Amino acid sequence: MLFRSILSHYSAQYTAGGDEGIIDGLRGDVNWRKGGWQGYQGEDFEAIVDLGSGQTIHSLGAGFLQDVSPWILFPKKVEFSGSSDGKKFKRILTVPNIVPDTDMKAQVKDFSGEIAPEVFRYIKIKATTYGKLPAWHPGAGYDSHIFVDEILVN
């Protein structure tokens, strides 16, 4: 896999080693302080992966972290789209978040699913930010973070 582009801007503190850190095969773990995650604050995560040539895709996913106390929440949903030309994309999978924002356990979850096999060269991933922290949170009103590591295409 090669990146065509990351359409969002990750934090200088949370880079996962740079643009290719989320397609390098190394998974971030629940201890986000080790640096294995790309962090985005106050914006959706969006990227386009170039598979190099048309590939038959059977499943898609991306790994995310939730650790509510330090403002890291799972995205509201993750949408995957496919394209042959990199210009016109077709939505092929939407995975909603089912973990409550009140679940204080630090945890990693793959937002993933199977699809009817189809050939695509480009895969677009969009994770919708949780948004502002809720009223009960000590950081209420501030922007939450999305932490992503490893885009999965099979």
C-alpha positions as CSV (number, residue, x, y, z in Angstrom):
1,M,0.0,0.0,0.0
2,L,1.1,3.5,-0.7
3,F,-0.4,6.7,0.4
4,R,-1.9,9.0,-2.2
5,S,-2.6,11.6,0.5
6,I,-3.7,12.2,4.0
7,L,-6.3,14.9,3.8
8,S,-6.2,15.7,7.5
9,H,-3.4,17.2,9.6
10,Y,-2.1,15.0,12.4
11,S,-0.6,16.5,15.6
12,A,3.1,17.1,15.7
13,Q,3.0,15.2,19.0
14,Y,1.2,12.1,17.6
15,T,2.7,11.1,14.3
16,A,3.1,7.3,14.4
17,G,6.4,7.9,12.6
18,G,4.9,10.0,9.7
19,D,2.5,9.6,6.9
20,E,3.2,5.9,6.3
21,G,3.0,5.1,10.0
22,I,-0.6,4.0,9.6
23,I,0.1,1.6,6.8
24,D,3.4,0.1,8.0
25,G,2.0,-3.1,9.5
26,L,2.9,-2.0,13.1
27,R,-0.2,-1.7,15.4
28,G,-0.5,0.9,18.1
29,D,-1.4,-0.5,21.5
30,V,-3.5,0.7,24.4
31,N,-0.5,2.7,25.8
32,W,-0.7,5.6,23.3
33,R,2.3,7.3,25.0
34,K,4.6,4.9,23.2
35,G,4.0,6.9,20.0
36,G,2.3,4.3,17.8
37,W,-0.7,6.4,16.9
38,Q,-1.5,9.4,14.7
39,G,-3.6,11.9,16.6
40,Y,-6.1,14.4,15.1
41,Q,-7.8,17.0,17.2
42,G,-10.8,18.9,16.2
43,E,-11.1,17.4,12.7
44,D,-12.1,14.3,10.9
45,F,-9.5,11.8,9.8
46,E,-9.4,11.4,6.1
47,A,-6.9,9.7,3.8
48,I,-6.7,8.0,0.4
49,V,-4.6,4.8,0.0
50,D,-3.3,3.8,-3.4
51,L,-3.0,0.1,-3.7
52,G,-0.8,0.5,-6.8
53,S,-3.1,-1.4,-9.1
54,G,-6.7,-2.7,-9.1
55,Q,-7.1,-5.2,-6.3
56,T,-10.1,-7.4,-5.4
57,I,-11.2,-6.1,-1.9
58,H,-13.0,-8.4,0.5
59,S,-12.8,-6.5,3.8
60,L,-11.8,-3.0,5.1
61,G,-10.9,-1.6,8.4
62,A,-8.9,0.8,10.5
63,G,-7.7,0.7,14.1
64,F,-8.7,3.3,16.6
65,L,-8.0,4.1,20.3
66,Q,-10.3,5.3,23.0
67,D,-9.0,6.7,26.3
68,V,-11.6,9.1,27.5
69,S,-9.7,10.8,30.3
70,P,-7.0,12.3,28.0
71,W,-9.6,13.4,25.5
72,I,-9.2,10.5,23.0
73,L,-12.5,9.1,21.8
74,F,-13.5,6.7,19.1
75,P,-14.9,8.4,15.9
76,K,-18.7,8.5,15.6
77,K,-18.4,6.4,12.4
78,V,-15.8,5.3,9.8
79,E,-16.7,5.3,6.1
80,F,-14.8,3.5,3.4
81,S,-15.1,4.3,-0.3
82,G,-13.4,2.8,-3.3
83,S,-12.3,4.1,-6.7
84,S,-10.6,2.9,-9.8
85,D,-9.4,6.3,-11.0
86,G,-8.8,8.2,-7.7
87,K,-11.4,10.8,-8.6
88,K,-14.8,9.3,-8.4
89,F,-15.4,7.3,-5.2
90,K,-18.2,4.9,-4.3
91,R,-19.1,4.4,-0.6
92,I,-18.7,0.7,0.1
93,L,-18.8,0.4,3.9
94,T,-19.9,2.4,6.9
95,V,-19.0,1.2,10.5
96,P,-20.7,3.1,13.3
97,N,-19.2,3.4,16.8
98,I,-21.1,1.3,19.4
99,V,-18.8,2.0,22.4
100,P,-20.2,4.7,24.7
101,D,-18.2,7.8,25.5
102,T,-18.7,7.0,29.2
103,D,-16.6,3.8,28.9
104,M,-13.5,4.9,30.7
105,K,-11.4,1.8,29.9
106,A,-8.5,2.5,27.5
107,Q,-9.2,0.3,24.5
108,V,-8.3,-0.4,20.9
109,K,-11.0,-1.3,18.3
110,D,-10.9,-2.1,14.7
111,F,-13.8,-0.4,12.8
112,S,-14.0,-3.0,10.1
113,G,-16.3,-5.2,8.0
114,E,-16.6,-7.6,5.1
115,I,-17.8,-6.3,1.7
116,A,-19.0,-8.0,-1.5
117,P,-15.7,-8.6,-3.5
118,E,-15.0,-5.7,-5.8
119,V,-11.9,-4.3,-7.6
120,F,-10.6,-0.9,-6.5
121,R,-7.2,0.8,-6.8
122,Y,-7.9,3.6,-4.3
123,I,-9.5,3.3,-0.9
124,K,-10.7,6.5,0.9
125,I,-11.2,6.4,4.7
126,K,-13.1,9.0,6.6
127,A,-13.5,8.8,10.4
128,T,-15.9,11.4,11.8
129,T,-14.7,13.0,14.9
130,Y,-16.6,12.7,18.2
131,G,-16.5,16.5,18.4
132,K,-16.5,18.6,21.5
133,L,-16.0,16.8,24.8
134,P,-19.3,16.3,26.7
135,A,-20.5,18.5,29.6
136,W,-19.6,15.8,32.2
137,H,-16.0,15.6,31.1
138,P,-13.4,17.7,32.9
139,G,-12.3,19.1,29.5
140,A,-15.9,19.9,28.5
141,G,-16.2,22.0,25.4
142,Y,-12.7,21.3,24.1
143,D,-12.1,19.3,20.9
144,S,-11.6,15.6,21.3
145,H,-8.9,13.6,19.6
146,I,-9.1,10.8,17.1
147,F,-6.2,8.3,17.3
148,V,-5.7,6.0,14.3
149,D,-3.2,3.3,13.6
150,E,-3.2,0.9,10.7
151,I,-5.5,0.9,7.8
152,L,-6.5,-2.6,6.9
153,V,-7.3,-3.7,3.3
154,N,-7.8,-7.3,2.4
